[in-house]
């Protein structure tokens, strides 16, 4: 609580101002802010521009602020300054209702208040979060009309706005036309290309940059992670370290995500040590990323150790989701469901769509059909709408358990169109349980849905093979070749000593390929002389 007892009506003006300013510096919540505001009103200081501006700023911009409270304070000002207008516009630009920025700006224009160079960046930020680029174009036009088109701060904001809405062409045009570029300009266009998944252009700009900072490196690394090129992301991070650039917590979230997707546990541990050695701020997002990395890599004990270290784990659903999902993925079905029960005892943690997705995944691994139905029904019972992924998970649960007819009925009664992942899960079930009747129907639907996907032809061919219909199996492979669909080569990776090694079928480029082949030949020779093993499959099983 704030120490406001020293603030009284008997305080002289200087002491009063000093006490109130000190109270603002200590303010950490809206409850405390309202106490200070009440004192300002009771001492007749509502017309004091410094204090009115301070109340507006804290309520509109701070992490604990309340933009609607700020707007009510703003409405009580007799003649608000441009600073006050900008503060409200800025507050709404990062709120859940960025549309309010535009309406407030229009009101400001109607009463004759001219915008300044701080107004437009906030409007551009709001437009970057809106679904329509049309409003953004209007803001860009206003920038030209008011004579701020050469302001570097505004230009950078517009680059970010265009790239956020996917209009990278307009963003690049603005960037190229800038007479003077600073680090924010370069970072904005690199980040824009990265967000648009154009990593070739992002890399070109990156390499051409006169000077790179941690934001530059983080944008490129995150771009590779989101594009699925996790190995390249880790290579960029290693280059970043070798060039002497220190990562921040944002960088490490992306790097840990790459390790999680690759299952690179040793690399992930190195990244965790990097966080500790460099004493990076352990934000909730970063801690959740560490838990997620360990959980996805199968290091459940390490994941739990970090999970229990997080003081806010009782309130953050993302952290619980990472732990529940990690347990489910690695077959700890009972533990996953038990953790969910424990989560439910904490009233402040509300399950979301991802929670139920993880629970359905656990049920699929454990063959828990009844429990899966209960979780699936709970989604709508808690006011959420099932996503495509939830439907696909239910199909997976039923198919794995051999409920092929029930799955087919479920798909036909869906309120949404069946996706390839749903049909694929059912096709796998048909193959595993020898249901050629439904498998043929589903397989042909998949081929029609994704005619250029090699796996769809292979899947249907396998179903025919399981049913002993070899002629149709060969015909399906022939159809695939006739349509020019190439089978994607198998790919695998293994981590040895913290170094990731990637192997692609028929690829001989690995520097240790000769040694690898020699070892494989040696293993095969050993297998031939195993007297206790009757088949090659038994040898492979034991290896």
C-alpha positions in Angstrom: 0.0 0.0 0.0 1.1 3.6 -0.6 2.1 5.7 2.3 -0.3 8.6 1.9 -0.8 9.4 5.6 1.7 12.3 5.3 -0.4 14.0 2.6 -2.9 16.3 4.4 -4.7 19.6 3.9 -2.2 21.2 6.3 0.8 20.4 4.0 2.2 23.4 2.3 1.9 23.5 -1.6 5.5 22.3 -2.2 5.2 19.5 0.3 1.9 18.5 -1.2 3.2 18.4 -4.7 6.3 16.5 -3.6 4.3 13.9 -1.7 1.9 13.3 -4.7 4.8 13.0 -7.2 6.4 10.4 -4.9 3.1 8.6 -4.7 2.9 8.4 -8.5 6.4 7.0 -8.6 5.4 4.2 -6.2 2.1 3.5 -7.8 1.8 -0.2 -8.9 -2.0 -0.8 -9.4 -5.2 0.9 -10.3 -6.4 0.8 -6.7 -3.4 2.9 -5.7 -3.9 5.2 -8.6 -7.5 5.8 -7.7 -6.3 6.7 -4.1 -3.9 9.3 -5.5 -6.6 10.6 -7.9 -9.0 11.0 -5.0 -6.5 13.1 -3.2 -5.9 15.3 -6.2 -9.7 15.9 -6.5 -10.1 16.6 -2.7 -7.2 19.1 -2.7 -8.7 20.9 -5.8 -5.8 20.1 -8.1 -7.9 18.7 -11.0 -7.1 21.7 -13.1 -3.4 21.4 -12.5 -2.0 20.3 -16.0 0.9 18.3 -14.5 -1.3 16.1 -12.3 -4.1 15.7 -14.9 -1.5 14.6 -17.5 0.1 12.3 -15.0 -3.3 10.6 -14.2 -4.0 10.3 -17.9 -0.6 8.8 -18.7 -0.6 6.2 -15.9 -4.1 5.0 -16.6 -3.8 5.0 -20.4 -0.2 3.6 -20.9 1.0 1.7 -17.9 0.7 -2.1 -17.7 -1.8 -2.0 -15.0 -3.8 0.9 -16.5 -7.4 1.1 -17.4 -8.0 3.0 -20.7 -11.7 3.5 -20.1 -11.0 5.1 -16.7 -8.4 7.3 -18.5 -11.0 8.3 -21.1 -13.5 9.3 -18.3 -10.8 11.5 -16.8 -10.0 13.0 -20.2 -13.7 13.9 -20.7 -13.6 16.0 -17.6 -10.8 18.2 -18.9 -12.1 21.6 -19.9 -9.5 22.3 -22.6 -7.4 19.2 -23.2 -4.0 19.8 -24.8 -2.6 17.9 -27.8 -0.6 15.9 -25.3 -3.8 14.7 -23.6 -5.4 13.8 -27.0 -2.2 11.9 -28.0 -2.2 10.0 -24.6 -5.7 8.8 -25.1 -5.1 7.8 -28.8 -1.9 6.0 -27.7 -3.8 4.2 -24.9 -6.4 2.9 -27.3 -3.8 2.0 -29.9 -2.7 -0.9 -27.7 -6.1 -1.7 -26.2 -8.6 -4.4 -27.2 -10.5 -1.7 -29.2 -8.0 0.0 -31.5 -10.9 1.4 -33.6 -11.4 4.0 -30.9 -8.2 5.7 -31.9 -9.7 6.6 -35.3 -12.9 7.9 -33.8 -11.0 10.0 -31.2 -8.7 11.4 -33.9 -11.8 12.3 -36.0 -13.3 14.1 -33.1 -10.1 16.0 -32.5 -10.0 17.1 -36.1 -13.6 18.3 -36.0 -13.0 20.7 -33.1 -9.9 22.1 -34.8 -7.1 20.5 -32.9 -4.1 19.9 -35.2 -2.2 16.7 -34.9 1.6 16.7 -34.2 4.3 14.3 -35.1 3.4 12.1 -32.1 -0.2 11.6 -33.2 0.4 9.6 -36.4 2.7 6.8 -35.1 -0.1 5.9 -32.6 -2.7 5.9 -35.4 -0.4 3.7 -37.5 0.0 1.3 -34.6 -3.8 1.0 -34.3 -4.2 0.5 -38.0 -1.6 -2.3 -37.9 -3.9 -4.2 -35.6 -7.1 -3.6 -37.6 -8.3 -6.0 -40.3 -8.7 -3.4 -43.0 -5.8 -1.8 -44.8 -8.1 0.9 -46.1 -8.0 2.9 -42.8 -4.2 2.6 -42.9 -4.1 4.2 -46.3 -6.3 7.0 -45.0 -3.8 7.7 -42.2 -1.0 7.6 -44.7 -2.8 10.2 -46.8 -3.3 12.4 -43.7 0.4 12.3 -43.0 1.1 13.8 -46.5 -1.6 16.4 -46.1 -0.3 17.6 -42.8 3.3 17.8 -44.0 4.8 15.0 -41.9 5.8 12.7 -44.7 9.5 13.1 -44.1 9.4 12.5 -40.4 11.5 9.4 -39.7 9.5 8.3 -36.7 6.2 8.4 -38.7 7.8 6.7 -41.7 9.0 3.8 -39.6 5.5 3.5 -38.1 4.0 3.3 -41.5 6.5 0.7 -42.7 5.5 -1.4 -39.6 1.8 -0.8 -40.4 2.0 -2.0 -44.0 4.1 -5.0 -43.2 1.9 -6.0 -40.3 -1.1 -6.1 -42.7 0.9 -8.1 -45.3 1.4 -5.3 -47.7 5.2 -5.7 -47.9 5.4 -4.0 -51.3 4.1 -0.7 -49.9 6.4 -1.1 -46.9 9.4 -1.6 -49.1 8.5 1.4 -51.3 8.4 3.6 -48.3 11.7 2.2 -47.0 13.5 2.7 -50.4 12.2 6.3 -50.6 13.5 7.3 -47.2 16.4 9.8 -47.6 17.8 8.9 -44.2 17.4 5.5 -42.5 18.1 4.7 -38.9 18.3 1.3 -37.2 14.5 1.4 -36.6 13.9 1.7 -40.4 16.2 -1.3 -41.2 14.7 -3.4 -38.4 11.1 -2.6 -39.4 11.7 -3.8 -43.0 13.6 -6.9 -41.9 10.8 -7.7 -39.4 8.2 -7.0 -42.1 9.7 -9.5 -44.6 10.2 -12.0 -41.8 6.5 -11.8 -40.8 5.5 -12.2 -44.4 7.6 -15.4 -44.6 9.9 -13.9 -47.3 13.1 -15.0 -45.7 15.1 -14.5 -48.9 14.4 -10.7 -49.0 14.7 -10.5 -45.2 18.2 -12.1 -45.4 19.2 -9.8 -48.2 18.3 -6.7 -46.2 19.8 -8.2 -43.1 23.2 -8.7 -44.8 23.1 -5.2 -46.3 22.5 -3.5 -43.0 25.3 -1.1 -41.9 24.8 -2.1 -38.3 22.8 -4.9 -36.6 21.4 -4.8 -33.1 19.6 -7.5 -31.0 16.3 -6.5 -32.5 17.6 -7.2 -36.0 18.9 -10.7 -35.1 15.8 -11.5 -33.1 13.5 -10.6 -36.0 15.4 -12.8 -38.5 15.7 -15.8 -36.0 11.9 -15.5 -35.3 11.2 -15.4 -39.0 13.0 -18.7 -39.6 11.3 -20.3 -36.6 7.8 -19.3 -37.8 8.7 -20.5 -41.3 9.6 -23.9 -39.9 13.4 -23.7 -40.7 14.5 -24.3 -37.1 18.0 -25.5 -38.0 18.7 -22.2 -39.8 17.3 -20.3 -36.9 19.8 -21.9 -34.5 22.6 -21.3 -37.0 21.8 -17.6 -37.1 21.8 -17.5 -33.3 25.3 -19.1 -33.2 26.5 -16.5 -35.7 24.9 -13.8 -33.6 26.9 -15.0 -30.6 30.1 -15.3 -32.5 29.8 -11.7 -33.6 29.6 -10.6 -30.0 25.9 -9.7 -29.9 24.2 -10.5 -26.6 20.7 -12.0 -26.9 17.7 -10.8 -24.9 14.7 -12.6 -23.5 12.8 -12.2 -26.8 15.6 -13.8 -28.8 15.7 -16.7 -26.4 12.0 -17.4 -26.7 12.4 -18.0 -30.5 15.6 -20.0 -30.0 14.0 -22.3 -27.4 11.0 -22.7 -29.7 13.4 -24.0 -32.4 15.0 -26.4 -30.0 11.5 -27.7 -28.9 10.5 -28.4 -32.5 13.7 -30.2 -33.3 13.6 -32.2 -30.1 17.2 -30.9 -29.5 17.4 -31.5 -25.7 21.2 -30.9 -25.4 20.9 -27.7 -27.4 17.9 -26.6 -25.4 19.8 -27.1 -22.1 22.7 -25.0 -23.5 20.1 -22.2 -24.3 18.7 -22.5 -20.7 22.2 -22.1 -19.3 22.7 -19.1 -21.6 19.7 -17.5 -20.0 21.0 -18.2 -16.5 24.6 -17.2 -17.2 23.6 -13.9 -18.8 21.0 -13.2 -16.1 18.3 -12.4 -18.6 14.9 -11.3 -17.1 12.8 -14.4 -16.5 9.6 -13.1 -18.0 6.6 -15.4 -17.8 6.8 -15.9 -21.6 10.5 -17.0 -21.4 9.9 -19.4 -18.5 6.9 -20.9 -20.3 9.2 -21.4 -23.4 11.8 -23.2 -21.2 9.1 -25.5 -19.8 7.7 -26.1 -23.3 11.2 -26.9 -24.6 11.9 -29.5 -21.9 8.4 -31.0 -22.2 8.5 -31.4 -26.0 12.0 -32.9 -25.8 10.7 -35.5 -23.3 12.7 -34.2 -20.3 9.6 -34.2 -18.1 11.5 -33.9 -14.8 13.4 -30.8 -16.0 10.2 -29.3 -17.3 8.5 -29.8 -13.9 11.5 -28.4 -12.1 11.2 -25.1 -14.1 7.4 -25.2 -13.8 7.5 -25.3 -10.0 10.0 -22.4 -10.0 7.5 -20.0 -11.6 5.7 -18.0 -8.9 2.9 -17.0 -11.3 2.2 -20.6 -12.5 -1.0 -20.5 -10.5 -2.5 -17.9 -12.8 -1.0 -18.5 -16.3 -2.9 -20.9 -18.5 -0.1 -21.0 -21.2 2.3 -22.5 -18.7 -0.1 -25.1 -17.6 -0.9 -25.9 -21.3 2.8 -26.5 -22.0 3.2 -28.9 -19.1 -0.1 -30.8 -19.8 0.7 -31.0 -23.6 4.3 -32.2 -22.9 3.0 -35.0 -20.7 0.4 -36.0 -23.3 2.8 -36.0 -26.2 5.2 -38.4 -24.4 2.5 -40.8 -23.3 2.2 -39.7 -19.7 -1.6 -39.8 -20.1 -2.7 -40.2 -16.4 -0.2 -37.6 -15.3 -1.5 -35.2 -17.9 -5.1 -35.6 -16.8 -4.1 -35.4 -13.1 -2.3 -32.1 -13.8 -5.5 -30.8 -15.4 -7.5 -31.7 -12.3 -4.9 -29.8 -10.2 -5.2 -26.8 -12.5 -9.0 -26.8 -12.0 -8.6 -26.4 -8.3 -7.1 -23.0 -9.0 -10.1 -20.8 -9.8 -8.0 -18.1 -11.4 -6.8 -20.4 -14.2 -9.4 -20.8 -16.9 -8.9 -23.6 -19.5 -8.7 -22.4 -23.0 -9.0 -24.0 -26.5 -5.3 -25.2 -26.3 -5.9 -26.9 -22.9 -8.7 -29.0 -24.4 -6.6 -29.8 -27.5 -3.9 -31.1 -25.2 -6.4 -33.2 -23.2 -7.8 -34.7 -26.4 -4.3 -35.5 -27.5 -3.7 -37.3 -24.2 -6.9 -39.3 -24.7 -5.8 -40.3 -28.2 -2.5 -41.6 -26.8 -4.3 -43.5 -24.0 -7.3 -44.8 -26.0 -9.7 -43.0 -23.6 -12.7 -42.6 -25.8 -15.3 -41.7 -23.1 -13.0 -39.2 -21.5 -12.4 -37.6 -24.9 -16.1 -37.1 -25.5 -16.5 -35.5 -22.1 -13.6 -33.0 -22.8 -15.0 -32.3 -26.3 -18.4 -31.5 -24.9 -16.8 -29.3 -22.2 -15.5 -26.9 -24.9 -19.0 -25.7 -25.8 -20.1 -26.0 -22.2 -17.5 -23.4 -21.3 -18.6 -20.9 -23.9 -15.9 -21.8 -26.6 -16.3 -23.0 -30.1 -14.4 -26.1 -31.2 -11.6 -25.4 -33.7 -10.8 -27.6 -36.6 -7.9 -29.1 -34.5 -10.4 -30.2 -31.9 -12.5 -32.1 -34.5 -9.3 -33.6 -35.9 -8.3 -34.8 -32.4 -11.6 -36.4 -31.9 -11.3 -38.2 -35.2 -7.8 -39.4 -34.1 -9.1 -40.6 -30.7 -11.9 -42.6 -32.3 -9.8 -44.0 -35.2 -7.0 -45.1 -33.0 -9.5 -47.0 -30.8 -10.9 -48.7 -33.8 -14.3 -47.0 -33.8 -14.2 -46.6 -37.6 -17.9 -46.5 -38.2 -18.5 -44.0 -35.4 -15.6 -41.8 -36.8 -17.1 -41.9 -40.3 -20.5 -40.9 -38.9 -18.9 -38.1 -36.8 -17.1 -36.7 -39.9 -20.3 -36.7 -42.0 -22.2 -34.8 -39.2 -19.6 -32.1 -38.7 -20.8 -28.4 -38.9 -17.6 -27.7 -40.8 -16.0 -29.2 -43.9 -13.7 -32.1 -43.2 -10.0 -31.1 -43.3 -7.1 -33.2 -44.7 -5.8 -33.9 -41.2 -9.2 -35.3 -40.1 -9.5 -37.6 -43.2 -5.8 -38.6 -42.8 -6.4 -39.7 -39.2 -9.4 -41.8 -40.3 -7.4 -43.3 -43.2 -4.7 -44.4 -40.8 -7.3 -46.0 -38.6 -8.8 -47.8 -41.6 -5.3 -49.1 -42.5 -4.6 -50.2 -38.9 -7.9 -52.0 -38.6 -8.2 -53.4 -42.1 -11.3 -51.4 -43.0 -10.9 -51.2 -46.7 -14.6 -50.3 -47.3 -14.4 -46.9 -45.6 -10.6 -46.5 -46.2 -11.2 -46.5 -50.0 -13.8 -43.8 -49.7 -11.7 -41.6 -47.4 -8.5 -42.2 -49.4 -10.2 -41.0 -52.7 -11.6 -38.0 -50.9 -8.0 -37.1 -49.7 -6.5 -37.5 -53.2 -9.2 -35.2 -54.6 -8.7 -32.7 -51.8 -4.9 -32.6 -52.1 -4.0 -34.0 -55.6 -0.4 -32.8 -55.3 0.3 -34.4 -51.9 2.4 -37.5 -52.2 1.3 -38.9 -48.9 -2.4 -39.1 -50.0 -1.6 -41.5 -52.8 0.8 -43.6 -50.6 -1.8 -43.8 -47.9 -4.5 -45.1 -50.2 -2.0 -47.5 -51.8 -1.2 -48.8 -48.3 -4.9 -49.4 -47.5 -5.2 -51.4 -50.8 -2.1 -53.4 -49.8 -3.4 -54.2 -46.4 -6.6 -55.5 -48.0 -4.6 -57.6 -50.4 -5.8 -55.6 -53.5 -2.3 -55.4 -55.0 -3.5 -54.4 -58.4 -5.2 -51.2 -57.1 -2.2 -50.5 -54.9 0.1 -50.5 -58.0 -2.4 -48.5 -60.0 -2.5 -45.8 -57.3 1.3 -45.6 -57.4 1.2 -45.3 -61.2 -1.4 -42.6 -61.0 0.8 -40.7 -58.7 3.7 -40.9 -61.1 1.5 -40.1 -64.1 0.4 -36.8 -62.4 4.0 -35.9 -61.7 3.7 -36.1 -57.9 7.1 -36.8 -56.4 7.4 -38.7 -53.1 9.1 -36.5 -50.6 12.4 -38.1 -49.4 12.5 -39.3 -45.8 14.3 -36.9 -43.4 15.5 -37.4 -39.9 17.8 -35.6 -37.5 19.8 -36.7 -34.5 21.5 -34.6 -31.8 25.0 -35.7 -30.8 27.0 -33.6 -28.3 24.8 -30.6 -28.7 25.2 -30.7 -32.5 22.3 -31.4 -34.8 22.9 -33.8 -37.7 20.3 -33.9 -40.5 19.9 -36.9 -42.9 17.8 -37.1 -46.0 17.2 -40.2 -48.0 19.8 -40.9 -50.7 21.7 -37.8 -49.7 25.5 -38.3 -49.5 26.5 -34.8 -48.5 27.0 -35.3 -44.7 30.7 -34.9 -44.0 30.8 -38.2 -42.0 28.7 -40.2 -44.5 31.5 -42.6 -45.2 31.9 -43.4 -41.5 28.1 -43.7 -41.0 27.8 -46.2 -43.9 30.7 -48.2 -42.7 29.1 -48.5 -39.2 25.7 -49.5 -40.8 27.4 -52.2 -42.8 29.1 -53.4 -39.7 25.8 -53.6 -37.9 24.2 -55.5 -40.8 27.0 -58.0 -40.7 26.6 -58.4 -36.9 22.9 -59.0 -37.5 23.6 -61.8 -39.9 25.4 -63.8 -37.3 23.0 -63.5 -34.4 22.0 -67.2 -33.8 19.2 -66.4 -31.4 17.4 -64.1 -33.8 15.3 -65.6 -36.5 14.3 -62.6 -38.6 15.7 -59.2 -39.6 12.8 -57.5 -37.9 13.8 -59.1 -34.6 17.4 -57.8 -35.1 16.1 -54.3 -35.7 13.8 -54.5 -32.7 16.7 -55.5 -30.4 19.0 -52.8 -31.8 
